[in-house]
Amino acid sequence: MWKAAMSEEVGKAIQSVLERMTQAATRRPRTLPAVTPRLVAVSKTKPPEMIVEAYRHGQRNFGENYVNELVEKASDPLILESCPEIKWHFIGHLQKNNVNKLLGVPNLFLVETVDSAKLADRVNSSWQRVRGANTQRLKVMVQINTSAEQSKHGLPPEETVSTVKHIVSQCSALHFSGLMTIGRYGYDLTLGPNPDFQMLLGRRQEVCDSLKLPLEEVELSMGMSTDFEHAIEVGATNVRVGSIIFGNREYPNSAANTPNPSPSPSPAHSPEKTSKVVCEEAAKKMHHLTV
């Protein structure tokens, strides 16, 4: 159970991540848009009290992977009372039968995982119906499966431009905000820039060229706890960070509900220290970067 004594630790963790993000942004090539990267604090499995503490330390953008968990947290009386300016990001796989439930979430800010034209159509029609007279468009990103893994959701990269064109031309209730990827876990940054991030950069360029969109208006959501600094260095405008802010996730104590755990890092190789080391080494190879 989360304890109030951890409040200071949450605040320190957020400040540390923000400082590292700022430093990473200074290492970006000048050819990239000078967009201040956004921190999305991934609060999956964490209690409302912990979210409120992060909010009290200035954090506003929070991400959730599961519709039911997001609905429950966004409607929690403590969060509604204590976090009036919270901005919820949905960052998990969205099934069509959960669209209406998701779009009813208070303070829903951005759906990052639209992965087909059909899903875009469903979200578009549902948003029109759920919001009624509210003319504000819903921000969405298109998720790309840059690593071509069957275990990952997202569009095949070659369908990126056609899907974005569909959203822009056919989904009047939606605002296309950018592209998102998860990428392959555990990529060794000492080998050079992450190829999944490079692919997303390339797809953004294709989208901007085809639709005549300014590069700085198409966001890139990529990078998590172990590689967010590198992601920002190569162009991320939105990073999704959870464990180094809130600690390891607590799943139900059930074999059926608990995902296969990743090996826990030793104290000498925490995610934060590992991220710093690999990013420093990757930075030495940034001259290979092509945008």
C-alpha positions in Angstrom: 0.0 0.0 0.0 1.2 3.5 -0.9 2.2 5.6 2.1 2.2 9.3 2.6 5.9 9.2 3.5 6.7 8.6 -0.2 5.3 12.0 -1.2 8.8 13.7 -1.0 10.3 10.8 -3.0 7.7 11.3 -5.8 8.4 15.0 -5.9 12.2 14.4 -6.1 11.7 11.8 -8.8 9.6 14.1 -11.0 12.1 16.9 -10.6 15.0 14.6 -11.5 13.2 13.4 -14.7 12.3 17.0 -15.7 15.9 18.1 -15.3 17.2 15.1 -17.3 14.6 15.9 -20.0 15.8 19.5 -20.2 19.4 18.4 -20.5 18.5 15.9 -23.2 16.7 18.6 -25.2 19.9 20.6 -25.3 21.6 17.7 -27.1 19.2 17.6 -29.9 20.4 18.5 -33.4 19.5 22.0 -34.5 17.7 20.5 -37.5 15.0 19.3 -35.1 12.1 21.5 -34.0 12.8 23.2 -30.7 9.7 21.8 -29.0 9.8 21.5 -25.2 9.2 17.8 -24.5 6.2 16.8 -22.4 6.4 14.4 -19.5 3.5 11.9 -19.2 3.7 10.2 -15.8 2.5 6.6 -16.3 0.4 5.8 -13.2 -0.6 2.3 -14.2 -1.5 0.2 -11.0 -0.7 3.2 -8.8 -3.3 4.5 -6.3 -5.1 7.9 -6.6 -3.2 9.2 -3.6 0.1 8.8 -5.5 -1.3 10.6 -8.5 -2.5 13.5 -6.3 1.0 13.8 -4.8 2.6 14.0 -8.3 0.0 16.6 -9.2 0.9 18.6 -6.1 4.4 18.7 -7.3 3.4 20.2 -10.6 2.8 17.2 -12.8 -0.3 17.5 -15.0 -0.1 14.8 -17.7 -0.8 11.2 -16.7 -1.0 8.1 -18.8 -3.0 4.9 -18.3 -2.9 1.6 -20.3 -6.3 0.1 -19.5 -9.7 1.7 -20.1 -11.3 0.4 -16.9 -8.4 1.6 -14.7 -8.5 5.0 -16.3 -12.2 5.3 -15.9 -12.0 4.4 -12.2 -9.1 6.8 -11.5 -10.5 9.7 -13.5 -13.8 9.4 -11.7 -12.2 9.0 -8.2 -13.5 11.8 -5.9 -10.1 12.5 -4.5 -8.6 13.1 -8.0 -11.6 15.1 -9.2 -11.3 17.4 -6.1 -7.6 17.6 -5.9 -6.5 17.6 -9.6 -8.9 19.9 -11.6 -6.3 20.5 -14.3 -5.2 16.9 -14.8 -4.7 15.8 -18.4 -5.3 12.1 -19.1 -3.5 10.3 -21.9 -4.7 6.9 -23.0 -1.6 4.9 -24.0 -2.8 1.3 -24.2 -4.4 -0.8 -26.9 -7.9 0.5 -27.5 -10.6 -2.0 -28.6 -13.6 -0.7 -30.5 -16.0 -2.0 -27.8 -14.3 0.2 -25.2 -14.3 3.5 -27.2 -17.5 4.9 -25.6 -16.4 4.1 -22.1 -13.0 5.8 -22.7 -14.5 8.9 -24.2 -16.6 9.4 -21.2 -13.5 10.0 -19.0 -13.3 13.4 -17.4 -10.4 15.5 -18.5 -9.4 13.1 -21.3 -6.6 15.0 -23.1 -5.1 12.7 -25.7 -5.6 9.2 -27.2 -2.2 8.1 -28.3 -3.0 4.7 -29.7 -5.3 5.0 -32.7 -4.0 2.1 -34.9 -6.4 1.9 -37.9 -8.7 4.0 -40.0 -11.7 2.0 -38.7 -10.8 2.7 -35.1 -10.4 6.4 -36.0 -13.9 6.4 -37.5 -15.3 4.8 -34.3 -13.6 7.3 -32.1 -14.7 10.2 -34.3 -18.4 9.2 -34.3 -18.4 8.4 -30.6 -16.8 11.7 -29.7 -19.4 13.6 -31.7 -22.1 11.7 -29.8 -20.6 11.8 -26.3 -19.6 15.4 -26.3 -22.9 16.7 -27.9 -22.7 20.5 -28.4 -19.1 20.6 -27.3 -17.2 21.5 -30.5 -13.7 20.8 -29.1 -11.9 18.2 -31.2 -10.3 15.2 -29.5 -6.5 15.0 -29.8 -5.3 11.7 -31.2 -2.0 10.1 -32.2 -1.5 7.3 -34.7 0.4 4.3 -33.2 3.0 2.7 -35.5 4.4 -0.8 -34.9 8.0 0.3 -35.8 9.6 -3.0 -34.6 7.2 -5.3 -36.6 6.6 -7.5 -33.5 3.4 -9.5 -33.5 3.2 -8.8 -29.7 3.0 -5.1 -30.4 -0.1 -3.2 -31.6 0.1 -0.4 -34.1 -0.1 0.3 -37.8 2.4 -1.2 -40.3 4.7 1.7 -41.0 3.8 1.8 -44.7 0.2 2.6 -43.8 1.1 5.7 -41.8 0.4 8.4 -44.4 -2.8 7.0 -45.7 -4.2 6.6 -42.2 -3.2 10.1 -41.2 -4.8 11.4 -44.4 -8.0 9.6 -43.5 -8.1 11.2 -40.0 -7.4 14.7 -41.3 -9.9 14.5 -44.2 -12.7 12.2 -42.8 -12.7 12.6 -39.0 -13.9 16.1 -38.3 -14.2 15.6 -34.6 -10.6 14.5 -34.2 -7.4 16.6 -34.2 -4.3 14.7 -35.5 -1.5 15.4 -33.0 1.3 13.1 -34.0 2.8 9.6 -34.1 3.5 7.2 -31.3 5.6 4.0 -31.0 6.6 1.6 -28.2 9.4 0.0 -30.1 11.5 -3.1 -29.2 12.3 -3.5 -25.5 15.9 -3.6 -24.4 17.6 -2.0 -27.5 21.3 -1.5 -26.8 21.9 2.2 -27.3 25.6 1.7 -27.4 25.0 0.4 -31.0 23.8 3.8 -32.0 20.4 5.6 -32.4 17.4 3.4 -31.8 16.1 2.3 -35.2 12.4 2.4 -34.0 12.8 6.0 -33.1 14.5 6.6 -36.4 11.7 5.0 -38.3 9.1 7.2 -36.5 11.1 10.3 -37.4 11.1 9.1 -41.0 7.3 8.5 -41.0 6.7 11.9 -39.6 8.7 13.5 -42.4 6.6 11.5 -44.9 3.4 12.7 -43.3 4.5 16.3 -43.2 5.7 16.2 -46.8 2.5 14.6 -48.0 0.0 16.6 -46.1 2.0 19.9 -46.1 2.2 20.0 -42.3 4.8 21.9 -40.3 7.2 19.5 -38.7 6.8 21.2 -35.3 3.0 20.5 -35.4 3.4 16.7 -35.6 4.4 15.3 -32.2 6.4 12.2 -31.6 5.5 10.1 -28.6 8.4 7.7 -27.9 10.7 6.8 -25.0 10.0 5.4 -21.6 11.9 5.1 -18.3 15.0 3.4 -19.7 15.4 5.4 -22.9 13.5 8.7 -22.6 16.7 10.8 -22.7 17.8 9.3 -26.0 14.3 9.6 -27.4 14.3 13.3 -26.7 17.8 13.7 -28.1 16.6 12.3 -31.4 13.3 14.2 -31.5 10.6 13.0 -29.0 8.2 15.6 -27.9 6.2 13.3 -25.6 7.8 10.7 -23.3 6.0 8.2 -21.1 7.8 7.6 -17.8 6.4 5.5 -14.9 8.7 3.3 -12.8 11.4 5.8 -12.1 8.7 8.2 -10.8 6.4 5.9 -8.9 8.5 2.8 -8.4 7.9 -0.7 -9.6 4.4 -1.5 -10.6 2.3 -3.6 -8.2 0.2 -6.2 -10.1 -2.5 -8.5 -8.5 -0.9 -11.4 -6.8 -2.1 -13.9 -9.4 -0.3 -15.9 -12.0 -3.1 -15.2 -14.5 -3.0 -11.4 -14.0 0.7 -10.9 -13.5 2.9 -10.3 -16.6 6.2 -11.9 -16.9 8.5 -9.7 -14.8 11.6 -8.2 -16.2 14.8 -8.9 -14.3 15.2 -6.4 -11.5 18.2 -4.2 -11.9 20.9 -4.5 -9.2 21.4 -1.4 -7.0 24.4 -0.5 -9.1 22.5 -0.7 -12.3 19.2 1.1 -11.6 17.1 2.2 -14.6 18.1 5.8 -14.0 21.8 5.0 -13.9 21.6 2.6 -16.9 19.7 5.2 -18.9 22.3 7.9 -18.2 25.2 5.6 -19.2 23.7 4.3 -22.5 22.5 7.8 -23.5 26.0 9.2 -23.0 27.4 6.5 -25.2 24.7 6.8 -27.8 25.3 10.6 -27.9 28.8 9.9 -29.1 27.2 8.3 -32.2 24.7 11.0 -32.9 26.6 12.1 -36.0 25.1 9.0 -37.6 21.6 10.4 -37.1 19.6 11.1 -40.2 16.3 13.0 -39.9 
